[in-house]
Amino acid sequence: MIEKIKHWVDENKESIKSTYNYLHSNAEISWKEEKTTEYLCSQLKMLDIPFKTFDDHTGVIGYWGNEEEGPVIGLRADIDALWQIVDGEWKANHSCGHDAHMTMVLYTITCLKEIGFYPKGLLKIIFQPAEESGKGAQALIEKGVMNDVDYLLGIHVRPIQELTFGQASPAIYHGATTLLKGRIEGIQAHGSRPNQGINVVDSLGAIIQAVNSVKIDPTVSASAKVTMVQAGGNNINIIPDYAEFGIDIRAQDNHVLHQLIEQIEHAILYAGSANRAKVEVETLAAMVAAEPSPEMEELVKAAIVEALGEDALAAPPVTPGGEDFHFYKSSFPHIQATMVGLGTDLQPGLHHPNMSFNLDSLQNGVKVLAISTLKLLQQEEICTKVKETKIKGWNRSTSSSSA
């Protein structure tokens, strides 16, 4: 079966690239992925795979197999793009590889279907919206999509600084991330009479200095920086009375991130209000750090070796980047979950407006995902154990009715 998978993927490489090119050319931002969702639904329909969408947001979940026969395995791909300036024009742009992730998950299922495989268990194909907002995974969790999942696989293209083309890792150890947005209210005045006003620019300067002064355990990778400030209008002779700012906070450990946030918020409120300005701050988005699943990683290691060879196997990259994929395991600790890191020679970097990578890596990703899925469903011990617990009535409530 493994050789069938590899042969099928190689035979369909042009079709895989064509699908990628379509998705890349039709990028849509978080919560606006209407056409993307329609396209994915049409592809699942062509594969004769039942699916459900959501009344209040984008995304689609496909269902293949029967959970009473074995484990429930989730295959997850994020579907949203970023909004950024590309060659002087603001547009939706797939500069984080979500177009590639959708393509690889879609062709993993297509491959298994067309080579005559049938799952002894349930494959839940999860096309998740709004990863870039940090809220897409949580939306699906609230819908009950993850209630019955036993194993969860994801994949993410990696920059050349982490993995090169032909390599793959059994996990990606993303860090925790929180994005804060703040507002400052002061009092306008004439530039010649600053004593009559409260200058929000003074508050901004104090906040930037205070954030840069926060210290945390140096043995844990962490950072906090002001990344956006806006204040004043076109008239330079007016003391401005309103400003906004943004802060990007990251740590490799969830506990350290919480400590850092507490100190940052304290610093913002006290430093920014020292001149009597009113300061408010809110959390725009947050992502938790990866929590390893050793058993799952061992299985994916074996799949990488069988799909690409021993030389392809690489250690999991440790990255300060965030991924809302890790909310799934954080919310459901029993789930064995991992995200495959795929070497693609991606340059100059993720989120760069002109990001590009070697499209031949798409084949490698499909092979690794398909063989990992096959291995999960062929583990007789696991399948038997899961089946027995479900027969005894332990099975968690399913999400198909709530999707």
PEZIPE-V694855 format. One record per backbone hydrogen bond with DSSP energy under -1.0 kcal/mol. CO is the residue of the C=O (numbers start at 0). NH is the residue of the N-H. E is the energy in kcal/mol with one decimal. If there is no record, write none. Layout:
co;nh;e
CO;NH;E
CO;NH;E
This chain:
co;nh;e
0;4;-2.2
1;5;-2.3
2;6;-2.5
3;7;-2.7
4;8;-2.5
5;9;-2.1
6;10;-2.2
7;11;-1.4
11;15;-2.2
12;16;-2.1
13;17;-2.1
14;18;-2.2
15;19;-2.1
16;20;-2.7
17;21;-2.0
18;22;-2.4
19;23;-2.9
20;24;-1.9
27;80;-2.4
28;31;-2.2
31;33;-1.8
32;36;-2.3
33;37;-2.3
34;38;-2.5
35;39;-2.4
36;40;-2.4
37;41;-2.1
38;42;-2.0
39;43;-2.3
40;44;-2.4
41;45;-1.9
42;46;-1.4
43;48;-2.7
44;47;-1.4
49;62;-2.8
51;60;-2.5
59;126;-2.5
60;51;-2.3
61;124;-2.3
63;122;-3.3
65;68;-1.8
70;121;-2.3
71;149;-2.7
71;150;-2.0
72;123;-3.1
73;152;-3.0
74;125;-2.9
76;127;-2.5
81;92;-3.3
83;90;-2.2
85;88;-1.3
88;85;-3.2
90;83;-2.4
92;81;-2.4
92;94;-1.8
94;350;-2.9
96;100;-2.1
97;101;-2.4
98;102;-1.8
99;103;-2.5
100;104;-2.2
101;105;-2.7
102;106;-2.4
103;107;-1.5
104;108;-1.8
105;109;-2.1
106;110;-2.6
107;111;-2.1
108;112;-2.4
109;113;-2.6
110;114;-1.7
111;116;-2.2
112;115;-1.3
118;120;-1.4
120;65;-1.8
121;72;-3.0
122;63;-2.4
123;74;-2.6
124;61;-2.7
125;76;-2.7
126;59;-1.5
127;78;-2.0
129;134;-1.0
129;135;-1.6
130;133;-1.6
134;138;-1.7
135;139;-1.7
136;140;-2.3
137;141;-2.4
138;142;-1.1
139;144;-2.1
140;143;-1.5
143;146;-1.2
145;148;-1.3
149;335;-2.2
150;73;-3.5
151;337;-2.1
152;75;-2.8
153;339;-2.9
155;341;-2.3
158;161;-2.2
158;162;-2.0
163;166;-2.2
166;342;-2.5
167;313;-2.4
168;340;-1.9
171;173;-1.5
172;318;-1.8
173;289;-2.3
175;250;-2.0
176;286;-3.4
177;248;-2.5
178;283;-2.8
178;284;-1.3
179;246;-2.4
180;281;-2.6
181;244;-2.0
182;279;-2.4
183;242;-1.9
184;277;-2.8
186;197;-1.9
188;238;-3.1
189;192;-1.9
192;195;-2.0
193;196;-1.4
197;186;-1.4
198;202;-1.1
199;203;-2.2
200;204;-2.4
201;205;-2.1
202;206;-2.6
203;207;-2.6
204;208;-2.0
205;209;-2.3
206;210;-2.8
207;211;-2.1
210;213;-1.1
216;219;-1.5
220;251;-2.3
222;249;-2.9
224;247;-2.5
227;245;-2.4
229;243;-2.3
236;190;-2.6
239;199;-1.7
240;185;-3.1
241;231;-1.0
242;183;-2.7
243;229;-2.4
244;181;-3.2
245;226;-2.3
245;227;-1.3
246;179;-2.6
247;224;-1.8
248;177;-2.6
249;222;-2.6
250;175;-3.3
252;256;-2.1
253;257;-2.0
254;258;-1.8
255;259;-2.5
256;260;-2.8
257;261;-2.0
258;262;-2.0
259;263;-2.7
260;264;-2.8
261;265;-1.7
262;266;-2.4
263;267;-2.8
264;268;-2.2
265;269;-2.0
266;270;-2.4
267;271;-2.4
270;273;-1.1
272;275;-2.1
277;184;-2.7
279;182;-2.5
281;180;-2.7
284;178;-3.1
286;176;-2.7
292;296;-2.3
293;297;-2.1
294;298;-1.8
295;299;-2.3
296;300;-2.5
297;301;-1.9
298;302;-1.8
299;303;-2.7
300;304;-2.2
301;305;-2.2
302;306;-2.3
303;307;-3.2
304;308;-1.6
308;311;-1.3
309;312;-1.2
311;167;-2.4
316;172;-2.5
320;174;-1.6
322;325;-1.4
323;326;-1.6
324;327;-1.4
325;329;-1.8
326;330;-2.4
327;331;-1.7
331;334;-2.2
335;151;-2.5
337;153;-1.8
339;155;-2.4
340;168;-2.6
341;157;-2.5
343;357;-2.7
345;159;-2.7
346;355;-2.6
348;351;-1.7
351;354;-2.0
355;346;-2.6
357;360;-1.9
358;361;-1.6
360;364;-2.2
361;365;-2.2
362;366;-2.4
363;367;-2.3
364;368;-2.5
365;369;-2.8
366;370;-2.5
367;371;-2.2
368;372;-2.4
369;373;-2.4
370;374;-2.5
371;375;-2.2
372;376;-2.1
373;377;-1.2
377;379;-1.4
378;382;-2.9
379;383;-2.8
380;384;-2.3
381;385;-2.8
382;386;-2.4
383;387;-2.6
384;388;-2.2
385;389;-1.8
386;390;-2.1
387;391;-1.8
388;393;-2.4
389;392;-1.1
398;401;-1.2
398;402;-1.1
